[in-house]
Amino acid sequence: MSQTQKGNAVIGQSGGPTVVINQSLVGVIQEARKVGHIGRLLGSRFGVRGIVSEDFQELNDVPVELLERIAQTPAAALGSTRDKPDAAYCEKIFASFAKNNVRYFFYIGGNDSADTARIVSELAKKSGYDLAVFHIPKTIDNDLLVHDHTPGYGSAARYVASAVLGDNFDNRSLPGVKIDIIMGRNAGFLTAAAALARRNEADGPHLIYVPESPLTEDKLLADVEAVYAKHGRCLICASEGIMAPDGKTWTEKLSSGLEADSHGNQQLSGTGTLGDSLAELIKTKLGAKMNKKLRVRADTLGYPQRSFPGFASPVDAAEARLVGRTAVQLSATGARGGSIAMRRTSSSPYAIETFLTPLESVARLTKHMPAEFLDGGNNVTPAFIRYARPLIGDLPVVGSFDELKAT
């Protein structure tokens, strides 16, 4: 297929939605209207499932005003899926593509979605079906290899930092132990963003636990005891995927029969088991040791982390639209596909550039927080703060009478 040959295109959304996933969708739609090689642009309802059922939304003539409102709307405007296609599934996809003269496939999602794109691309080649497949990155977990960061992360991180900022003042008003459980199955980037809420050394979160640093019961209790002795309170942020030294998540140890999707991911979100169990552990064991009735509370921040409207990071929204536009631009050059990645070209001032990386460099793989971002198994380093701060935008303005003591 030459770079000037026309064909229709399908775009789909997959995996857990974000606040800015529709920015990428709109970026594709807007750019597709400018190029000459894409005829009909079809939105697949509920990801690859909509392709096999030919459940398409025509996107060529959607009014610009509506597109701009959709871009600011959280979650997947086309619907999402966690289906993982096998060879038989892909044969149905190719049949639908052939019937609709589809030669370009744009798929917005995380590492599981990149794997789906890889499977479709490889089987298309084996089947002799001429298809260019582009993965457009999206994940609040920020766990895609090769990518400096991913669209969706900055906005979720901004939400987490703001929620913890407020929780810190709540915890100051009624001192005790507070636990916030934050999304992050295998990587702790989102939980680590809670550190951006701190304005001074006394501010929470006082303890941050991520999957990259295995946590024992003894360490947790010792850490909380030390912080409580120093501040008379303790605010804890923990990833839903925090690990025990044996490699199993605390949630796995505490709950049996966890649901799993077609990609093998166990359900860790949407349950308060971890927070409630940590609270009970601290209340009973540490309370007994201190001979004190501790005030302990727990919250699971849950799905609002990825779906809270009107709170997107401006940088995140702009970059999410950029990667969508870039995918279409690259398809016009004759590129056969890949994942649209970002690399940081400058930290001060912050700047990025996009590039194309092979699907297999991203698919199913997980980027973990590097060692230089981790501090003592219960905190993050200044290097992480420098990395994350440009991605989230401004946090809410707050004040305290403690500021009078510093003047």
C-alpha positions in Angstrom: 0.0 0.0 0.0 1.6 3.3 -1.0 1.4 6.3 1.3 -1.1 7.9 -1.1 -3.4 5.0 -1.5 -6.8 5.6 0.0 -8.5 3.3 2.5 -11.0 3.6 5.4 -9.9 3.7 9.0 -11.2 2.3 12.3 -10.5 3.8 15.7 -11.2 2.1 19.0 -10.7 2.6 22.7 -9.7 -0.1 25.2 -8.9 -0.8 28.8 -9.6 1.5 31.8 -10.7 5.0 30.6 -9.1 8.2 31.6 -10.1 11.9 31.8 -8.3 12.7 28.6 -8.7 9.5 26.4 -11.3 11.4 24.3 -8.7 14.1 23.6 -6.8 11.4 21.6 -9.9 10.3 19.9 -10.7 13.9 18.8 -7.0 14.3 17.7 -7.4 11.4 15.3 -10.7 12.7 14.0 -9.5 16.2 13.4 -6.3 15.0 11.7 -8.1 12.5 9.6 -10.1 15.3 8.1 -7.0 17.0 6.9 -5.2 14.1 5.2 -6.1 12.6 1.8 -5.5 8.9 2.4 -8.3 8.2 4.8 -11.9 8.0 3.4 -14.4 7.0 6.0 -13.4 7.1 9.7 -15.3 4.6 11.7 -15.5 4.5 15.5 -15.6 1.0 16.8 -18.1 0.7 19.7 -16.5 -1.1 22.7 -13.1 -1.7 21.1 -12.4 -4.7 19.0 -15.8 -6.1 19.9 -17.4 -3.5 17.8 -15.3 -4.4 14.8 -16.4 -8.0 14.7 -20.0 -7.0 15.2 -19.7 -4.1 12.8 -21.0 -1.7 15.4 -19.5 1.5 14.0 -20.0 5.2 14.7 -19.5 7.3 11.6 -17.0 10.1 12.6 -16.4 12.1 9.5 -19.1 14.6 9.9 -19.4 15.1 13.7 -19.7 18.8 14.4 -16.6 20.5 15.7 -18.5 22.0 18.7 -19.6 18.5 19.8 -16.1 17.1 19.3 -14.7 19.8 21.6 -17.2 18.9 24.3 -16.5 15.2 23.9 -12.7 15.9 24.2 -13.4 17.4 27.7 -15.6 14.4 28.7 -14.1 11.6 30.9 -14.1 8.0 30.0 -14.3 6.3 26.6 -16.8 8.1 24.3 -16.9 5.0 22.0 -17.1 2.5 24.9 -14.2 0.3 26.0 -13.4 -3.4 26.3 -10.8 -5.8 27.8 -11.2 -8.4 25.1 -8.0 -10.1 24.0 -8.4 -11.4 20.5 -7.0 -14.8 19.4 -6.5 -16.1 15.9 -10.2 -16.9 15.4 -11.2 -13.5 16.8 -8.7 -11.8 14.4 -10.1 -13.6 11.4 -13.5 -12.0 12.2 -11.7 -8.6 12.5 -10.1 -9.0 9.1 -13.4 -10.0 7.6 -15.0 -6.9 8.9 -12.0 -4.8 7.7 -12.1 -6.3 4.3 -15.9 -5.7 4.0 -15.5 -2.1 4.9 -12.2 -1.5 3.1 -10.3 -0.7 6.3 -6.6 -0.2 5.9 -5.8 1.8 9.0 -6.5 0.8 12.6 -5.9 3.2 15.5 -6.2 1.7 19.0 -6.2 3.8 22.1 -5.1 2.0 25.3 -2.4 0.8 27.6 0.0 -2.2 27.4 -2.7 -4.8 27.1 -4.2 -2.7 24.2 -0.8 -2.5 22.7 -0.6 -6.3 22.8 -4.0 -6.5 21.1 -2.7 -4.1 18.4 0.4 -6.3 18.1 -1.6 -9.5 17.7 -3.9 -7.9 15.0 -0.9 -6.5 13.2 1.1 -9.7 13.2 -1.9 -11.9 12.1 -2.7 -9.4 9.4 0.8 -9.8 8.0 0.5 -13.6 8.2 -2.9 -13.5 6.5 -1.7 -11.2 3.8 -4.1 -8.5 4.8 -2.6 -5.0 4.1 -3.2 -3.1 7.4 -1.3 -0.3 9.2 -1.9 -0.6 13.0 -1.1 2.3 15.4 -1.3 2.1 19.2 -2.1 5.4 20.8 -1.0 5.4 24.5 -3.4 5.8 27.4 -3.0 4.7 31.0 -3.2 6.4 34.4 -0.7 3.8 35.7 2.1 5.4 33.6 3.6 2.0 33.1 4.4 1.8 29.4 8.0 0.9 28.5 9.8 3.3 26.2 7.4 6.1 26.9 8.6 8.9 29.2 5.0 9.1 30.5 1.6 8.4 29.2 -1.5 10.5 28.5 -4.0 10.0 31.4 -1.3 9.9 34.0 -0.9 13.7 34.5 -4.6 14.2 35.1 -5.0 11.3 37.5 -1.9 12.4 39.3 -3.3 15.8 39.7 -6.5 14.4 41.1 -4.6 12.2 43.6 -2.3 15.0 44.7 -5.3 17.3 45.2 -7.4 14.7 47.1 -4.4 14.0 49.4 -3.8 17.7 49.8 -7.3 18.0 51.2 -7.0 14.8 53.2 -3.9 16.2 54.9 -5.8 19.2 56.2 -8.6 16.8 57.3 -6.1 14.7 59.2 -4.5 17.8 60.8 -8.0 18.9 62.0 -8.8 15.5 63.6 -5.5 13.8 64.1 -5.2 10.1 63.8 -4.1 7.5 61.2 -5.6 7.9 57.7 -5.0 5.4 54.9 -5.7 6.2 51.2 -5.6 3.3 48.7 -4.7 4.5 45.2 -4.8 2.8 41.8 -1.6 1.1 40.6 -1.5 -2.7 39.9 2.1 -3.2 39.2 3.6 0.3 39.2 3.5 3.0 41.8 3.7 6.2 39.7 0.1 7.3 40.6 0.4 6.6 44.3 3.8 8.4 44.3 2.1 11.5 42.9 0.5 12.0 46.3 3.9 13.4 47.4 3.2 16.5 45.2 0.6 17.5 47.9 3.3 18.3 50.4 4.1 21.9 51.1 6.5 21.3 54.1 8.1 18.5 56.1 5.1 18.0 58.4 2.6 17.6 55.6 1.3 14.2 54.6 1.5 11.8 53.0 4.0 10.8 55.6 4.3 7.3 54.2 4.0 6.2 50.6 4.0 2.5 49.7 4.2 1.3 46.1 4.5 -2.2 44.4 8.1 -1.7 43.6 9.1 -1.8 47.3 7.9 -5.0 49.1 6.2 -4.3 52.4 6.0 -6.4 55.5 3.6 -6.1 58.4 6.4 -5.3 60.8 7.8 -2.5 58.6 4.3 -0.9 58.2 3.7 -0.9 61.9 7.2 0.4 62.7 6.8 3.2 60.1 3.4 4.3 61.4 4.6 4.2 65.0 7.6 6.4 64.2 5.6 9.0 62.3 2.8 9.1 64.9 5.4 9.7 67.6 6.8 12.6 65.6 3.7 14.3 64.4 0.8 12.9 66.5 -0.9 11.7 63.3 0.0 9.8 60.2 -1.3 10.0 56.6 -0.5 6.9 54.5 -0.9 6.5 50.7 -0.6 2.9 49.4 -0.9 1.4 45.9 -3.7 -1.1 45.5 -0.9 -3.4 44.2 1.5 -3.3 47.2 3.4 -6.5 47.4 4.5 -8.8 50.2 8.1 -10.1 50.0 6.9 -13.3 48.4 5.7 -11.4 45.4 2.0 -11.7 46.1 -0.1 -8.6 46.5 -1.5 -7.8 49.9 -5.0 -7.9 48.3 -4.4 -11.4 47.0 -3.4 -12.5 50.5 -6.5 -10.9 52.1 -9.1 -11.9 49.5 -9.8 -15.2 47.7 -11.5 -15.6 44.4 -10.5 -12.3 42.9 -12.0 -11.8 39.4 -9.6 -11.7 36.4 -10.1 -10.3 32.9 -9.1 -11.9 29.6 -5.6 -10.5 29.9 -5.1 -12.2 33.3 -5.4 -9.0 35.4 -6.9 -9.6 38.8 -9.4 -7.1 40.0 -7.8 -4.9 42.7 -9.8 -1.8 42.3 -13.4 -1.3 43.4 -12.9 -3.1 46.7 -12.2 -1.7 50.1 -10.6 -4.9 51.4 -7.0 -3.6 51.5 -7.8 -0.3 53.2 -10.1 -1.9 55.8 -7.5 -4.6 56.5 -4.6 -2.1 56.9 -6.8 0.0 59.2 -7.7 -3.0 61.4 -4.1 -4.1 61.6 -2.9 -0.7 62.7 -5.8 -0.2 65.1 -5.4 -3.5 66.9 -1.7 -4.3 66.8 -0.2 -0.9 67.0 -2.9 0.4 69.3 -2.2 -2.5 71.7 1.6 -1.8 71.6 1.1 1.9 72.3 -1.6 1.1 74.8 -3.7 3.7 73.0 -7.1 3.7 71.2 -6.0 4.9 67.8 -8.3 6.8 65.5 -7.8 5.0 62.2 -9.7 5.6 59.0 -9.3 4.3 55.4 -10.6 5.3 52.0 -10.2 3.7 48.6 -10.0 6.6 46.1 -11.5 4.3 43.4 -12.7 5.1 39.9 -12.9 8.9 40.3 -9.1 8.9 39.9 -9.6 8.2 36.2 -13.0 9.8 35.6 -13.3 13.1 37.6 -14.5 15.8 35.1 -13.2 19.3 34.8 -9.9 18.5 36.5 -7.7 17.5 33.7 -4.1 18.6 33.6 -3.7 21.1 30.7 -0.4 19.5 29.7 -2.0 16.0 29.8 -5.0 17.1 27.7 -2.7 18.8 25.1 -0.4 15.7 24.9 -3.3 13.3 24.6 -4.6 15.1 21.6 -1.1 15.4 20.2 -0.5 11.6 20.1 -3.8 11.1 18.3 -2.9 13.6 15.7 0.6 12.2 15.4 -0.7 8.7 14.7 -2.7 9.9 11.7 0.2 12.0 10.4 2.6 9.0 10.6 0.1 6.9 8.7 0.2 9.4 5.9 4.0 8.8 5.5 3.6 5.1 4.8 4.5 4.0 8.3 3.2 0.5 8.9 2.3 1.0 12.5 3.8 1.2 16.0 3.1 2.9 19.3 3.2 6.7 19.5 5.6 7.5 22.3 6.8 10.7 24.0 10.4 11.5 25.1 11.3 14.4 27.3 13.7 16.8 25.4 14.0 19.3 28.2 13.1 19.4 31.9 13.4 23.2 32.4 11.5 24.4 30.6 9.5 21.2 30.2 9.3 19.9 26.6 8.6 16.7 24.8 8.8 15.2 21.3 6.9 12.2 19.8 8.3 9.2 18.0 7.2 5.8 16.8 8.3 2.7 18.7 7.5 -0.9 17.6 4.4 -2.5 19.1 6.4 -5.3 20.6 8.5 -2.8 22.6 5.3 -1.8 24.6 2.9 -4.8 24.4 2.2 -6.6 27.7 5.3 -5.2 29.3 5.3 -3.0 32.4 7.5 -0.1 33.3 8.2 0.1 37.0 9.3 3.1 39.0 13.1 3.3 38.8 15.3 3.0 41.9 16.2 6.6 41.8 12.5 7.5 42.5 12.2 5.3 45.6 13.3 6.3 49.1 13.6 3.8 52.0 10.6 1.7 51.0 8.1 4.3 52.3 8.8 7.5 50.3 9.8 9.0 47.0 12.9 11.1 46.1 13.2 14.7 44.8 14.0 13.1 41.4 10.5 11.8 41.2 9.0 15.2 42.2 11.0 16.8 39.4 9.8 14.2 37.0 6.1 14.4 37.9 5.5 18.1 38.7 5.4 19.4 35.1 2.7 16.8 34.2 0.0 17.8 36.6 -0.5 21.6 36.4 -1.4 23.8 39.3 -2.9 22.4 42.5 -5.7 24.2 44.5 -4.6 27.2 46.5 -4.5 26.5 50.3 -3.3 28.3 53.4 -2.6 27.7 57.1 -2.1 29.8 60.2 1.2 28.0 60.6 2.5 30.4 57.9 2.4 33.2 60.5 5.0 31.3 62.6 7.4 31.4 59.7 7.3 35.2 59.3 
